């Protein structure tokens, strides 16, 4: 039985994984609007240590995303995600108990060691059919964007009420919540990739890094998050200079960020329905460049800042939501965890570099020059985007099976992947209402419909086992 819309497992996976990702990013983002001010109270404070505290998590995230992605290919997504959340919790506690900026840097670095982004995105790809994957990935992207919005609002409120340490204790609470969601809400999957290439070797990593289409996305997400972090080295100060007190910044962030969501949705729908993903992608990068140039050119006034920020986040949210979907569609079968690891490493390395470059440019050439440097970087990305190829689509199907045994599900997945025309096979096991007698296994197949024998597949999946 093929299913055209999101089925129950896909809906459950989309909401639960997006919530976990969003909750975790909320904890990381809340420091952005307040640390430049509250960090001055810490012993050992200096501008360079301020930049390190903001970007330290990005460096350790970047270093560990690839290894964590490989581990998720080999040992499963859920165990790796849970282990990463435990490490993230430890880092939050270390930062919360620190009275020096050095301790906060250490805590943020430990937080980054819980590098689970690649495993979450790979699990989302495992649990969805190709034609439904853009919706699920867009949901995750939207939740990340919403987490940023809420972080801009909650960060100053929590810091004002409980101090800087309160931010990190709150982050620890959110991490425990995410662990519970992973354990009890996210469906379980068994994924089989062709001919045992589910574990990437070092030479495969090098090949994936050099992949001409994947590398464009990796450079893109690096520049996107570099620009985001660099801009927040000075953007809060720009709002203060325009006459808006720090505690009132949420009154600007909330409408501008929500407005950017409403602006991006029609473009996403148009790109998907009209198969105009490539031109719309390049248009979003061009819009990002325009917003950064406006931030550099226009005089520091409240309404000019609002206009530029709305344009910036319309482009940012569109790109953040669409790139994981594009990545999952062009990733070679069986190494999604490794591909997502490279992508996520690029993302977090961009955040780290953005903090360092932003601080350096501000100290040498003035804070407003940050926007010019980031605009030039975005233009480089725009040129790269012109070389993207049109996405090729295989056909995907989902089937409800008679399989109830988890071991048997793994055996059947192995048989499926060896059938002619089967590109990828994923069997998802889910307990309905935590009742094992009501458990179901849904098979997701990516196939070459000119070669595959769907009747033989249906016979195999309907065995009474």
LUMFI-61194 format. One record per residue (C-alpha): x negated, y negated, z; residue in one letter; residue number from 1. Coordinates in nm, 2 decimals. Each point is the difference from the previous one (the first is absolute). Layout:
N
      c1      c2      c3  code  pos
       X       Y       Z     A  NUM
...
% end
This chain:
465
      c1      c2      c3  code  pos
    0.00    0.00    0.00     X    1
   -0.16   -0.32   -0.11     X    2
    0.07   -0.31    0.20     X    3
    0.00   -0.35   -0.16     X    4
    0.00   -0.22    0.31     X    5
   -0.18    0.01    0.33     X    6
    0.11    0.31    0.18     X    7
    0.02    0.04    0.38     X    8
   -0.36    0.11    0.05     X    9
   -0.13   -0.29   -0.21     X   10
    0.21   -0.25    0.18     X   11
   -0.12    0.14    0.33     X   12
   -0.36   -0.01   -0.11     X   13
    0.03   -0.35   -0.14     X   14
    0.14   -0.15    0.32     X   15
   -0.21    0.19    0.25     X   16
   -0.34   -0.05   -0.18     X   17
    0.08   -0.36   -0.09     X   18
    0.09   -0.06    0.37     X   19
   -0.33    0.16    0.12     X   20
   -0.21   -0.20   -0.24     X   21
    0.19   -0.32    0.08     X   22
   -0.03    0.05    0.38     X   23
   -0.37    0.07   -0.02     X   24
   -0.07   -0.30   -0.23     X   25
    0.21   -0.22    0.23     X   26
   -0.25    0.06    0.28     X   27
   -0.29   -0.09   -0.23     X   28
    0.16   -0.31   -0.15     X   29
    0.11   -0.16    0.33     X   30
   -0.35   -0.12    0.07     X   31
   -0.02   -0.21   -0.31     X   32
    0.21   -0.31    0.10     X   33
   -0.13   -0.03    0.35     X   34
   -0.36    0.13    0.04     X   35
   -0.17   -0.31   -0.12     X   36
    0.15   -0.18    0.30     X   37
    0.03    0.26    0.27     X   38
   -0.34    0.16   -0.09     X   39
   -0.17   -0.32    0.13     X   40
    0.08    0.11    0.35     X   41
   -0.21    0.31   -0.03     X   42
   -0.36    0.01    0.12     X   43
   -0.25   -0.01   -0.28     X   44
    0.23   -0.17   -0.25     X   45
   -0.15   -0.14   -0.32     X   46
    0.14   -0.04   -0.35     X   47
   -0.20    0.29   -0.14     X   48
    0.12    0.23    0.28     X   49
    0.35   -0.13   -0.07     X   50
   -0.03    0.12   -0.36     X   51
   -0.14    0.33    0.11     X   52
    0.29    0.06    0.25     X   53
    0.26   -0.07   -0.28     X   54
   -0.18    0.21   -0.26     X   55
   -0.17    0.28    0.20     X   56
    0.30    0.23   -0.04     X   57
   -0.03   -0.04   -0.38     X   58
   -0.36    0.12   -0.01     X   59
    0.06    0.32    0.20     X   60
    0.32    0.06   -0.19     X   61
   -0.19   -0.03   -0.33     X   62
   -0.27    0.24    0.11     X   63
    0.24    0.27    0.12     X   64
    0.29   -0.01   -0.24     X   65
   -0.17    0.23   -0.25     X   66
   -0.10    0.26    0.26     X   67
    0.35   -0.01    0.15     X   68
    0.15    0.04   -0.34     X   69
   -0.21    0.30   -0.07     X   70
    0.09    0.15    0.34     X   71
    0.37   -0.05   -0.07     X   72
   -0.04    0.19   -0.33     X   73
   -0.17    0.29    0.19     X   74
    0.18    0.01    0.34     X   75
    0.33   -0.16   -0.07     X   76
    0.14   -0.35    0.02     X   77
    0.17    0.00    0.34     X   78
   -0.29    0.13    0.21     X   79
   -0.23   -0.27   -0.15     X   80
    0.26   -0.27    0.05     X   81
    0.06    0.09    0.37     X   82
   -0.38    0.01    0.07     X   83
   -0.04   -0.34   -0.16     X   84
    0.27   -0.15    0.21     X   85
   -0.16    0.14    0.32     X   86
   -0.33   -0.18   -0.10     X   87
    0.19   -0.32   -0.08     X   88
    0.17    0.02    0.35     X   89
   -0.35    0.03    0.16     X   90
   -0.12   -0.31   -0.18     X   91
    0.30   -0.20    0.10     X   92
   -0.06    0.09    0.37     X   93
   -0.37   -0.10   -0.03     X   94
    0.09   -0.34   -0.15     X   95
    0.28   -0.06    0.25     X   96
   -0.24    0.06    0.30     X   97
   -0.28   -0.22   -0.14     X   98
   -0.09   -0.34    0.13     X   99
   -0.27   -0.07   -0.25     X  100
    0.02   -0.04   -0.37     X  101
   -0.25    0.28   -0.04     X  102
    0.24    0.24    0.16     X  103
    0.28   -0.12   -0.23     X  104
   -0.22    0.06   -0.30     X  105
   -0.07    0.35    0.13     X  106
    0.37    0.07    0.06     X  107
    0.09   -0.12   -0.35     X  108
   -0.27    0.21   -0.15     X  109
    0.13    0.31    0.18     X  110
    0.35   -0.09   -0.12     X  111
   -0.13    0.01   -0.35     X  112
   -0.14    0.35    0.05     X  113
    0.36    0.12    0.01     X  114
    0.00   -0.02   -0.38     X  115
    0.34    0.16   -0.09     X  116
    0.12   -0.21   -0.29     X  117
   -0.12    0.24   -0.27     X  118
    0.15    0.30    0.17     X  119
    0.34   -0.18    0.04     X  120
    0.01   -0.11   -0.36     X  121
   -0.10    0.35   -0.11     X  122
    0.27    0.16    0.21     X  123
    0.25   -0.24   -0.15     X  124
   -0.11    0.12   -0.34     X  125
    0.03    0.36    0.11     X  126
    0.35   -0.04    0.12     X  127
    0.14   -0.17   -0.31     X  128
    0.06    0.07   -0.37     X  129
   -0.18   -0.22   -0.25     X  130
    0.31   -0.18   -0.12     X  131
    0.10   -0.08    0.36     X  132
   -0.35   -0.08    0.12     X  133
    0.01   -0.37   -0.09     X  134
    0.30   -0.05    0.22     X  135
   -0.17    0.17    0.30     X  136
   -0.33   -0.18   -0.05     X  137
    0.18   -0.33   -0.04     X  138
    0.18    0.06    0.33     X  139
   -0.34    0.05    0.17     X  140
   -0.13   -0.31   -0.17     X  141
    0.30   -0.20    0.12     X  142
   -0.04    0.13    0.35     X  143
   -0.36   -0.11    0.00     X  144
    0.11   -0.34   -0.12     X  145
    0.27   -0.02    0.26     X  146
   -0.25    0.10    0.27     X  147
   -0.21   -0.29   -0.11     X  148
    0.30   -0.23    0.03     X  149
    0.09    0.12    0.35     X  150
   -0.37   -0.02    0.10     X  151
    0.00   -0.37   -0.09     X  152
    0.30   -0.05    0.23     X  153
   -0.08    0.25    0.28     X  154
   -0.38   -0.08    0.03     X  155
    0.04   -0.35    0.14     X  156
    0.29    0.10    0.22     X  157
   -0.17    0.30    0.16     X  158
   -0.33   -0.18    0.04     X  159
    0.18   -0.30    0.16     X  160
    0.18    0.23    0.25     X  161
   -0.27    0.26    0.08     X  162
   -0.33   -0.14   -0.13     X  163
   -0.23    0.16   -0.26     X  164
   -0.02    0.33    0.20     X  165
    0.38    0.02   -0.02     X  166
   -0.03    0.01   -0.38     X  167
   -0.21    0.31    0.02     X  168
    0.21    0.17    0.26     X  169
    0.30   -0.06   -0.22     X  170
   -0.19    0.15   -0.29     X  171
   -0.07    0.31    0.21     X  172
    0.37    0.04    0.07     X  173
    0.08   -0.02   -0.37     X  174
   -0.26    0.27   -0.07     X  175
    0.16    0.24    0.24     X  176
    0.34   -0.07   -0.17     X  177
   -0.17    0.08   -0.34     X  178
   -0.13    0.33    0.14     X  179
    0.35    0.10    0.11     X  180
    0.14   -0.09   -0.34     X  181
   -0.27    0.21   -0.19     X  182
    0.07    0.30    0.22     X  183
    0.38    0.00    0.00     X  184
    0.12   -0.20   -0.30     X  185
   -0.24    0.07   -0.29     X  186
    0.08    0.32   -0.21     X  187
   -0.27    0.26   -0.03     X  188
   -0.14    0.09   -0.34     X  189
   -0.21    0.27   -0.16     X  190
   -0.19   -0.12   -0.30     X  191
   -0.19    0.21   -0.26     X  192
   -0.22   -0.16   -0.27     X  193
   -0.14    0.17   -0.31     X  194
   -0.29    0.24    0.03     X  195
   -0.12   -0.09    0.34     X  196
   -0.10   -0.36   -0.06     X  197
    0.20   -0.12    0.30     X  198
   -0.32   -0.06    0.19     X  199
   -0.21   -0.27   -0.17     X  200
   -0.38    0.05   -0.02     X  201
   -0.24   -0.29    0.01     X  202
   -0.05    0.02   -0.38     X  203
    0.38   -0.02   -0.03     X  204
    0.01   -0.31    0.22     X  205
   -0.26   -0.17   -0.23     X  206
    0.21    0.09   -0.30     X  207
    0.32   -0.14    0.15     X  208
   -0.18   -0.32    0.10     X  209
   -0.11   -0.04   -0.37     X  210
    0.34    0.08   -0.14     X  211
    0.08   -0.30   -0.22     X  212
    0.37   -0.03    0.10     X  213
   -0.04    0.08    0.37     X  214
   -0.30   -0.24    0.03     X  215
    0.22   -0.29   -0.12     X  216
    0.24    0.07    0.28     X  217
   -0.28    0.04    0.25     X  218
   -0.15   -0.33   -0.10     X  219
    0.34   -0.16    0.01     X  220
    0.09    0.10    0.35     X  221
   -0.34   -0.10    0.12     X  222
    0.05   -0.36   -0.14     X  223
    0.36   -0.01    0.12     X  224
   -0.09    0.06    0.36     X  225
   -0.32   -0.20   -0.01     X  226
    0.21   -0.30   -0.11     X  227
    0.25    0.07    0.28     X  228
   -0.25    0.02    0.28     X  229
   -0.21   -0.29   -0.13     X  230
    0.30   -0.23   -0.03     X  231
    0.09    0.06    0.37     X  232
   -0.33   -0.12    0.11     X  233
    0.13   -0.35   -0.09     X  234
    0.37    0.02   -0.08     X  235
    0.13   -0.04    0.36     X  236
   -0.22   -0.30    0.04     X  237
    0.14   -0.15   -0.32     X  238
    0.35    0.03    0.15     X  239
   -0.12   -0.17    0.32     X  240
   -0.16   -0.28   -0.21     X  241
    0.34   -0.05   -0.18     X  242
    0.16   -0.07    0.34     X  243
    0.14    0.34    0.09     X  244
   -0.10    0.13    0.35     X  245
   -0.13    0.35    0.03     X  246
    0.30    0.13    0.20     X  247
    0.23   -0.12   -0.28     X  248
   -0.18    0.17   -0.28     X  249
    0.25    0.29    0.00     X  250
    0.26   -0.25   -0.12     X  251
   -0.20   -0.03   -0.32     X  252
   -0.12    0.37   -0.03     X  253
    0.35    0.15    0.04     X  254
    0.18   -0.18   -0.28     X  255
   -0.29   -0.01   -0.24     X  256
   -0.08    0.37    0.04     X  257
    0.36    0.11   -0.02     X  258
    0.05   -0.22   -0.30     X  259
   -0.29    0.16   -0.17     X  260
    0.16    0.34    0.04     X  261
    0.32   -0.12   -0.16     X  262
   -0.20   -0.15   -0.29     X  263
   -0.20    0.32   -0.06     X  264
    0.28    0.25   -0.01     X  265
    0.16   -0.10   -0.33     X  266
   -0.35    0.02   -0.17     X  267
   -0.05    0.35    0.14     X  268
    0.34    0.11   -0.13     X  269
   -0.06   -0.15   -0.34     X  270
   -0.35    0.17   -0.02     X  271
    0.14    0.34    0.09     X  272
    0.32   -0.01   -0.21     X  273
   -0.16   -0.15   -0.31     X  274
   -0.33    0.19    0.03     X  275
   -0.19   -0.33    0.01     X  276
   -0.22    0.09    0.30     X  277
   -0.33   -0.10   -0.16     X  278
    0.09   -0.35   -0.12     X  279
    0.19   -0.07    0.33     X  280
   -0.31    0.12    0.19     X  281
   -0.23   -0.24   -0.18     X  282
    0.26   -0.28    0.05     X  283
   -0.01    0.06    0.37     X  284
   -0.38   -0.03    0.01     X  285
    0.03   -0.32   -0.20     X  286
    0.25   -0.14    0.25     X  287
   -0.24    0.09    0.28     X  288
   -0.28   -0.20   -0.17     X  289
    0.24   -0.29   -0.06     X  290
    0.10   -0.01    0.37     X  291
   -0.36   -0.01    0.11     X  292
   -0.09   -0.27   -0.24     X  293
    0.30   -0.21    0.13     X  294
   -0.12    0.05    0.36     X  295
   -0.34   -0.14   -0.11     X  296
    0.13   -0.28   -0.22     X  297
    0.31   -0.14    0.18     X  298
   -0.04   -0.24    0.30     X  299
    0.06    0.15    0.34     X  300
    0.37   -0.06    0.05     X  301
    0.26    0.22    0.15     X  302
    0.21    0.05   -0.30     X  303
   -0.29    0.05   -0.24     X  304
   -0.13    0.27    0.24     X  305
    0.34    0.16    0.01     X  306
    0.03    0.01   -0.38     X  307
   -0.35    0.15   -0.04     X  308
    0.06    0.26    0.28     X  309
    0.33    0.11   -0.15     X  310
   -0.17    0.06   -0.34     X  311
   -0.29    0.17    0.17     X  312
    0.21    0.25    0.19     X  313
    0.24    0.06   -0.29     X  314
   -0.30    0.12   -0.20     X  315
   -0.16    0.17    0.30     X  316
    0.31    0.20    0.09     X  317
    0.07    0.11   -0.36     X  318
   -0.36    0.12   -0.04     X  319
   -0.01    0.17    0.34     X  320
    0.32    0.19   -0.07     X  321
   -0.07    0.11   -0.36     X  322
   -0.37    0.10    0.01     X  323
    0.03    0.31    0.22     X  324
    0.28    0.12   -0.23     X  325
   -0.22   -0.05   -0.31     X  326
   -0.29    0.17    0.18     X  327
    0.20    0.31    0.09     X  328
    0.12    0.04   -0.35     X  329
   -0.34   -0.01   -0.17     X  330
   -0.19    0.20    0.28     X  331
   -0.13    0.34   -0.11     X  332
    0.21    0.28    0.14     X  333
   -0.13    0.15    0.33     X  334
   -0.23   -0.29    0.10     X  335
    0.26   -0.26    0.10     X  336
   -0.14   -0.03    0.35     X  337
   -0.35   -0.08   -0.14     X  338
    0.14   -0.24   -0.25     X  339
    0.20   -0.18    0.27     X  340
   -0.31    0.00    0.22     X  341
   -0.20   -0.19   -0.26     X  342
    0.29   -0.24   -0.05     X  343
    0.05   -0.06    0.37     X  344
   -0.38   -0.04    0.05     X  345
    0.00   -0.27   -0.26     X  346
    0.30   -0.17    0.17     X  347
   -0.15   -0.01    0.34     X  348
   -0.35   -0.09   -0.13     X  349
    0.17   -0.29   -0.16     X  350
    0.14   -0.11    0.33     X  351
   -0.34    0.02    0.16     X  352
   -0.18   -0.19   -0.28     X  353
    0.28   -0.26    0.00     X  354
   -0.06   -0.08    0.36     X  355
   -0.38   -0.03   -0.04     X  356
    0.02   -0.20   -0.33     X  357
    0.27   -0.22    0.14     X  358
   -0.21   -0.09    0.30     X  359
   -0.31   -0.05   -0.21     X  360
    0.16   -0.22   -0.26     X  361
    0.18   -0.21    0.27     X  362
   -0.33   -0.06    0.18     X  363
   -0.20   -0.09   -0.31     X  364
    0.25   -0.17   -0.24     X  365
    0.31   -0.09    0.19     X  366
    0.31    0.20    0.08     X  367
    0.19   -0.11   -0.30     X  368
   -0.26    0.16   -0.23     X  369
    0.11    0.34    0.12     X  370
    0.31   -0.03   -0.22     X  371
   -0.21   -0.08   -0.31     X  372
   -0.23    0.29    0.05     X  373
    0.29    0.24    0.05     X  374
    0.18   -0.14   -0.31     X  375
   -0.31    0.07   -0.21     X  376
   -0.01    0.35    0.13     X  377
    0.37    0.04   -0.09     X  378
   -0.08   -0.11   -0.36     X  379
   -0.26    0.28   -0.02     X  380
    0.27    0.24    0.11     X  381
    0.24   -0.14   -0.27     X  382
   -0.26    0.08   -0.27     X  383
   -0.03    0.35    0.14     X  384
    0.37    0.05   -0.01     X  385
    0.02   -0.06   -0.37     X  386
   -0.19    0.33   -0.05     X  387
    0.27    0.21    0.18     X  388
    0.16    0.27   -0.21     X  389
    0.37    0.06   -0.03     X  390
    0.10    0.26    0.26     X  391
    0.08    0.35   -0.14     X  392
    0.29    0.18    0.14     X  393
    0.04    0.37    0.05     X  394
    0.33    0.16    0.10     X  395
    0.07    0.08    0.36     X  396
    0.27    0.23    0.14     X  397
    0.11    0.10    0.35     X  398
    0.16    0.33    0.09     X  399
    0.17    0.12    0.32     X  400
   -0.14    0.35    0.07     X  401
    0.10    0.31    0.20     X  402
   -0.34    0.00    0.17     X  403
    0.01   -0.02    0.38     X  404
   -0.34    0.13    0.10     X  405
   -0.28   -0.25    0.02     X  406
   -0.27    0.26   -0.10     X  407
    0.21    0.11   -0.29     X  408
    0.04   -0.36   -0.11     X  409
   -0.38   -0.03   -0.03     X  410
   -0.02    0.32   -0.20     X  411
    0.28   -0.12   -0.24     X  412
   -0.18   -0.33   -0.04     X  413
   -0.31    0.18   -0.11     X  414
    0.19    0.20   -0.26     X  415
    0.18   -0.31   -0.13     X  416
   -0.33   -0.19   -0.07     X  417
   -0.13    0.29   -0.21     X  418
    0.31    0.00   -0.23     X  419
   -0.04   -0.15   -0.35     X  420
    0.09   -0.37   -0.02     X  421
    0.01   -0.06    0.38     X  422
   -0.23   -0.30    0.08     X  423
    0.08   -0.02    0.37     X  424
    0.22    0.19    0.25     X  425
    0.10   -0.12    0.35     X  426
    0.23    0.20    0.24     X  427
    0.15   -0.21    0.27     X  428
    0.12    0.17    0.32     X  429
    0.25   -0.19    0.21     X  430
    0.21    0.11    0.30     X  431
    0.35   -0.14    0.00     X  432
    0.09   -0.11    0.35     X  433
   -0.31    0.18    0.14     X  434
    0.18    0.33   -0.06     X  435
   -0.24    0.25   -0.17     X  436
    0.30    0.20   -0.13     X  437
    0.11   -0.31   -0.20     X  438
   -0.35   -0.07   -0.14     X  439
   -0.03   -0.06   -0.37     X  440
   -0.29    0.00   -0.24     X  441
    0.01   -0.23   -0.30     X  442
   -0.24    0.05   -0.29     X  443
   -0.13   -0.31   -0.19     X  444
   -0.16    0.07   -0.34     X  445
   -0.19   -0.22   -0.24     X  446
    0.01    0.17   -0.34     X  447
   -0.07   -0.02   -0.37     X  448
    0.35    0.06   -0.12     X  449
   -0.12    0.11   -0.34     X  450
   -0.18    0.30    0.15     X  451
    0.17    0.09    0.33     X  452
    0.25    0.28    0.04     X  453
    0.26   -0.15    0.24     X  454
    0.21    0.31    0.01     X  455
   -0.30    0.21    0.13     X  456
   -0.06   -0.26    0.26     X  457
    0.36    0.01    0.12     X  458
   -0.01    0.38    0.02     X  459
   -0.31   -0.01    0.21     X  460
    0.14   -0.27    0.24     X  461
    0.33    0.18    0.05     X  462
   -0.15    0.32    0.14     X  463
    0.16    0.11    0.33     X  464
   -0.29   -0.04    0.24     X  465
% end
